[in-house]
Amino acid sequence: MTQLTALDAQFLSAESATTAAHVAGVAVLDPSCAPSGTITRERLAALLLERMHLSPALSLRVTEVPFGLDHPYWAPDPGFSIDNHLFETGLEAPGEDTQLAETVARLHARHLNRDHPLWEMHLITGLSGGRVAVYTKVHHAAIDGVSGAETLAALLDLSPEPRSVEPPSCPPPEAPHLLDMLAGAAVRTVTHPARAVRSLVRAAGDLDAIPVVATLPGSRLIARAARFVTGDERSRPGLPSLAVPHTPFNGPISAERRFAYGSVPLKEVKHVAKSYGMSVNDIVMALCASALRSWLDERGALPDQPLIAAVPVAVRTASARDCAGNQISAMIIPMATHVADIGERLRATAEAMSTAKRRFAMSPATWLHELCAMLPSPVSALTPAVFRLASVAFPPINLIISNVPGPQFPLYLCGGRVLSYYPLSVLTDLSGGVNITCFSYDGVLDFGVVACPDRVDDVWRLMHHLRTAMDELTFLTRDLAPV
């Protein structure tokens, strides 16, 4: 009997009529190398049923505690049917990229059914060139970026010939009993004040690095005092201002979604990174800063201070095969969108990333969980209303940017070669109306940009600016030798 953590439960509570809290990806496949030359729903169903036990996220559903008195539990679905999770749709000719993006956006906007395990897979046929796509979404309460990649890997093979998989070696977990859930809820209700105080103490030492709180007067003084009380005498790097500027990205979002995708060569990204002694992740942030600056500048909405981005960081210690849920934290980073010169922007990005990494290495990796743990479970129902109010009054960030590392060799699904994998993530009132996620795979960086059309009127234009930024950085470093 496994209970959702405070952070996992918060992803459930964050859902509303305008927010669907699942992460997803669309794999574009070449089916010509599959044994039958095609990829069918029947073959996908057989593969899923054979390998579901490799990831708890695929077989467990949420069981609520009566009246929301405590966090829900994970439990097997006694009425599991693949028909509740696997679907097929076809594009009309000519099957262009924009048509695929529109279909994926519509699927991404729909909520998952909580009566079943929180995932869906959609086979999309009719793409140009004989390609097919597979769009898969899993609730963020069940996976994070790393476990999502592991879940995907469980379905993939290293060759067109599927590997053999051992059947499950242990019985499925037992469903939680009502009396056990109510007894646990009673104990945790009584002990919550003490646990909330402990979480507050653990988070207090880094108040000056937490969104919104860091901008309040006295936050740095309180953080230093908290570290002194707990005996933490380590000197932390000073942080720049985390004040969030006003942009079109921030404010209440609608239930609609738009999606754009594209790729840049990983070889070029690595060349730029080596030329300046930076990491691939630094270059990703610089590309995003340049693209966001260009998009905002075109609309006369470019603020004169840095945008503030949240960058998820994996702190996972267990395999996705062992447990469902999230093991993540986040770095809060000022982006050099206010810097006009691309070279200076690159250097400012490297400096901001270096400071954020050094500070994160000295901070509790669980601060995001600690914040969630301070709230009693019944109060979580107010999360959507609080998010909506905060998006207008004091947004904590402008957007979320994620970079998930992937394998640098070709993979196969049902015998079809995976050509690209474009990730999609969550939009909320609190985190902004645009989200940029990239996934490195087989020599390329695949970008997925999800947006609310009320906040971003042309998501493909933002993707265009990402490619342009890559061209500019490649040109800038064409004659430089790696550092």
BELPE-V52488 format. One record per residue. PSI is psi in whole degrees, -180 to 180 (none if undefined). BURIAL is b if it has 9 or more other ideal C-beta (glycine too) atoms within 8 Angstrom, else e. D_LAST is the distance of its C-alpha to the last C-alpha in Angstrom with 2 decimals. Layout:
# BELPE-V52488
<<PSI:BURIAL:D_LAST> <PSI:BURIAL:D_LAST>>
This chain:
# BELPE-V52488
<<111:b:52.04> <129:e:48.63> <146:b:48.40> <144:b:45.71> <170:b:43.58> <-38:b:43.83> <-44:b:40.54> <-46:b:41.73> <-32:b:45.07> <-34:b:43.47> <-34:b:41.96> <-45:b:45.53> <-27:b:46.96> <-16:b:44.50> <144:b:46.06> <-172:e:48.48> <-24:e:49.99> <-2:e:46.76> <121:b:44.18> <117:b:43.66> <59:b:41.30> <155:b:39.96> <155:b:36.55> <177:b:36.42> <152:b:34.68> <117:b:35.78> <126:b:35.00> <127:b:35.60> <149:b:37.06> <106:b:38.14> <-2:b:41.48> <-25:e:42.19> <-1:b:40.92> <151:b:43.06> <-39:e:46.13> <-3:e:48.46> <3:e:46.15> <162:e:46.48> <120:b:45.46> <162:b:48.48> <-37:b:49.30> <-41:e:51.40> <-38:b:48.54> <-42:b:46.28> <-45:b:49.14> <-41:e:49.62> <-45:b:45.94> <-46:b:45.88> <-32:e:49.09> <-31:e:47.90> <6:b:44.60> <-34:b:45.41> <-10:e:45.78> <-11:b:42.07> <118:b:41.36> <-29:b:43.78> <-23:b:42.72> <-16:b:44.67> <-8:b:47.92> <139:b:48.44> <169:b:49.94> <131:b:50.37> <117:b:53.64> <146:e:54.49> <135:b:56.33> <137:e:59.57> <15:e:59.41> <30:b:55.67> <-18:b:56.49> <170:b:53.38> <147:b:50.17> <175:b:50.87> <156:b:50.62> <136:b:49.19> <152:b:52.00> <153:b:52.71> <106:b:54.17> <-23:e:57.63> <33:e:58.13> <134:b:54.79> <132:e:54.89> <-22:b:52.06> <-18:e:53.82> <-5:e:52.75> <-25:b:49.06> <126:b:48.58> <165:b:49.38> <140:b:49.12> <156:b:48.97> <144:e:48.69> <146:b:47.25> <154:e:49.50> <141:e:48.60> <4:e:46.20> <46:b:43.99> <169:e:41.11> <-39:e:38.00> <-34:e:39.66> <-42:b:42.68> <-43:b:40.67> <-40:b:38.92> <-41:b:42.34> <-46:b:43.78> <-40:b:40.94> <-42:b:41.19> <-43:b:44.92> <-38:b:44.45> <-26:b:41.77> <-17:b:44.17> <140:e:46.87> <151:e:47.40> <151:b:47.62> <116:e:51.07> <-5:e:51.25> <-10:e:54.26> <168:b:51.97> <143:b:48.57> <69:b:46.07> <158:b:44.41> <152:b:45.09> <135:b:43.89> <120:b:44.72> <122:b:44.75> <116:b:44.34> <172:b:45.62> <11:e:46.08> <153:b:42.51> <152:e:42.06> <16:e:41.26> <9:e:43.12> <162:b:40.47> <165:b:41.39> <151:b:39.68> <113:b:40.11> <125:b:39.75> <132:b:39.81> <142:b:40.14> <140:b:40.57> <142:b:41.52> <-19:b:38.87> <-23:b:41.39> <-27:b:40.95> <158:b:37.21> <-171:b:33.80> <-44:b:30.65> <-47:b:29.94> <-28:b:33.63> <-41:b:34.01> <-37:b:31.42> <-38:b:33.28> <-43:b:36.57> <-43:b:35.38> <-30:b:34.12> <-24:b:37.63> <-10:b:39.01> <161:b:36.53> <163:b:36.54> <-6:e:34.26> <168:e:36.73> <-22:b:39.57> <116:e:41.95> <141:e:42.15> <160:e:41.73> <142:e:44.64> <133:e:44.45> <140:e:46.55> <165:e:49.12> <138:e:49.01> <-8:e:49.99> <153:e:51.24> <157:e:53.53> <156:e:52.23> <155:b:52.25> <149:e:55.51> <144:b:56.08> <143:b:56.50> <148:e:60.13> <-46:e:61.38> <-38:e:62.84> <-42:b:59.67> <-43:b:57.63> <-37:b:60.18> <-43:e:60.35> <-39:b:56.57> <-40:b:56.61> <-44:e:59.31> <-45:e:57.43> <-28:b:54.15> <-43:b:56.06> <-40:e:57.63> <-4:e:54.45> <-44:b:52.17> <-43:e:52.61> <-41:e:51.42> <-36:b:48.46> <-38:b:47.56> <-42:e:47.65> <-41:e:45.33> <-39:b:42.87> <-42:b:43.18> <-43:b:42.51> <-33:b:39.43> <-22:b:38.03> <-32:b:39.23> <-12:b:36.49> <31:b:34.00> <-32:b:36.24> <0:b:33.81> <4:b:31.24> <132:b:33.82> <148:b:34.40> <-58:b:37.49> <-37:b:38.41> <-22:b:35.40> <-7:b:36.85> <145:e:40.26> <135:e:41.41> <0:e:41.15> <-40:b:38.73> <-38:e:36.30> <-43:e:39.29> <-41:b:40.72> <-44:b:37.45> <-40:e:37.22> <-41:e:40.92> <-40:b:40.54> <-35:b:37.76> <-43:b:40.00> <-39:e:42.95> <0:e:41.08> <15:e:39.71> <101:e:36.05> <8:e:34.90> <139:e:31.13> <123:e:29.50> <145:e:27.87> <139:e:25.21> <143:e:27.07> <145:b:26.97> <175:e:27.24> <137:e:30.37> <23:b:30.97> <132:e:33.80> <120:b:34.05> <160:b:34.70> <131:e:37.36> <165:b:36.26> <-18:b:38.22> <-25:b:36.47> <140:b:38.44> <176:b:42.12> <139:b:44.53> <164:b:43.60> <-179:e:46.00> <-10:e:46.48> <154:b:45.07> <150:b:41.58> <152:b:39.49> <136:b:36.61> <152:b:33.98> <161:b:31.31> <175:b:28.63> <154:b:25.42> <149:b:21.94> <128:b:19.95> <-31:b:17.70> <-42:e:15.61> <-40:b:14.85> <-44:b:14.19> <-34:b:11.67> <-44:b:9.89> <-43:b:9.92> <-45:b:8.89> <-35:b:5.70> <-30:b:5.13> <6:b:6.09> <36:e:5.42> <176:b:9.01> <165:e:11.71> <-40:b:13.97> <-35:e:16.69> <-42:b:14.99> <-38:b:14.80> <-45:b:18.40> <-37:b:19.51> <-41:b:18.04> <-45:b:19.85> <-40:b:22.96> <-43:b:22.89> <-43:b:22.80> <-44:b:25.53> <-40:b:27.71> <-47:b:27.46> <-43:b:28.55> <-45:b:31.33> <-38:b:32.70> <-38:b:32.50> <-28:e:34.55> <9:e:37.24> <29:e:37.27> <21:e:36.33> <116:b:32.91> <158:b:33.17> <11:e:31.78> <162:e:30.28> <143:b:27.64> <152:b:28.78> <122:b:28.85> <144:b:27.71> <131:b:28.48> <107:b:25.92> <143:b:27.75> <128:b:26.36> <130:b:27.89> <30:b:29.57> <132:b:31.63> <-10:e:33.10> <150:e:35.61> <152:e:35.43> <-20:b:36.81> <-20:e:39.36> <-29:e:40.70> <148:e:41.14> <161:b:41.19> <-176:b:39.69> <141:b:36.56> <77:b:34.21> <160:b:31.80> <-163:b:30.79> <144:b:28.80> <140:b:26.27> <120:b:27.43> <128:b:24.72> <133:b:25.15> <144:b:23.60> <45:b:22.46> <-16:b:25.17> <-4:b:26.62> <123:e:23.67> <-42:e:24.44> <132:e:21.27> <-36:b:18.79> <-45:e:15.71> <-36:b:17.44> <-39:b:18.46> <-45:b:15.00> <-39:b:14.13> <-36:b:17.64> <-45:b:17.26> <-41:b:14.26> <-44:e:16.42> <-41:b:19.51> <-40:b:18.13> <-45:e:16.85> <-45:b:20.30> <-40:b:22.13> <-44:b:20.54> <-40:b:21.28> <-41:b:24.74> <-37:b:25.41> <-23:e:24.64> <-1:e:27.40> <158:b:29.83> <127:b:32.39> <-5:e:31.03> <16:b:34.58> <-33:b:35.11> <-42:b:35.68> <-40:b:38.29> <-40:b:39.84> <-43:b:40.47> <-36:b:42.18> <-18:b:44.17> <-22:b:45.78> <130:b:47.77> <147:e:51.00> <-44:b:51.10> <-25:e:54.01> <-19:e:52.09> <-24:b:49.33> <-20:e:51.64> <-3:e:51.00> <-50:b:47.25> <-41:b:47.45> <-40:e:49.60> <-43:e:47.32> <-44:b:44.24> <-42:b:46.10> <-44:e:47.24> <-31:b:43.83> <-25:b:42.21> <-44:e:44.42> <-48:e:44.68> <75:e:41.32> <135:b:38.69> <-26:b:36.14> <168:b:33.21> <-33:b:32.74> <172:b:31.44> <135:b:29.83> <126:b:26.52> <144:b:25.86> <111:b:23.21> <120:b:24.74> <143:e:22.81> <179:b:24.83> <147:e:25.16> <46:e:23.20> <157:e:26.38> <144:e:29.60> <164:b:32.38> <142:b:36.05> <119:b:38.75> <32:b:42.33> <-15:b:41.07> <138:b:39.36> <132:b:35.64> <114:b:33.57> <-41:e:31.79> <158:b:30.29> <111:b:30.74> <117:b:30.84> <153:b:31.25> <144:b:33.64> <-161:b:34.23> <143:b:36.77> <136:b:37.92> <164:b:40.06> <-37:b:41.63> <-37:b:39.58> <-4:b:36.07> <162:b:36.45> <15:b:37.46> <143:b:34.13> <131:b:31.81> <124:b:28.53> <140:b:27.54> <154:b:25.11> <124:b:25.13> <129:b:22.62> <125:b:24.67> <49:b:24.45> <5:e:21.38> <160:b:22.11> <115:b:22.11> <121:b:25.79> <138:b:26.74> <126:b:30.19> <117:b:31.46> <138:b:34.81> <156:b:36.80> <127:b:40.28> <-20:b:41.80> <-20:e:43.42> <-34:b:40.01> <111:b:37.89> <-15:e:40.01> <89:e:37.59> <-28:b:35.11> <-30:b:34.17> <-37:b:33.08> <-39:b:30.56> <-38:b:29.24> <-42:e:29.13> <-30:b:26.98> <-44:b:24.46> <-41:b:24.14> <-40:b:24.03> <-37:b:21.20> <-42:b:19.18> <-41:e:20.17> <-43:b:19.14> <-37:b:15.59> <-42:b:15.32> <-40:e:16.84> <-31:b:14.62> <13:b:11.40> <-31:e:13.39> <6:e:12.31> <141:e:8.59> <145:e:6.40> <143:e:3.80> <none:e:0.00>>
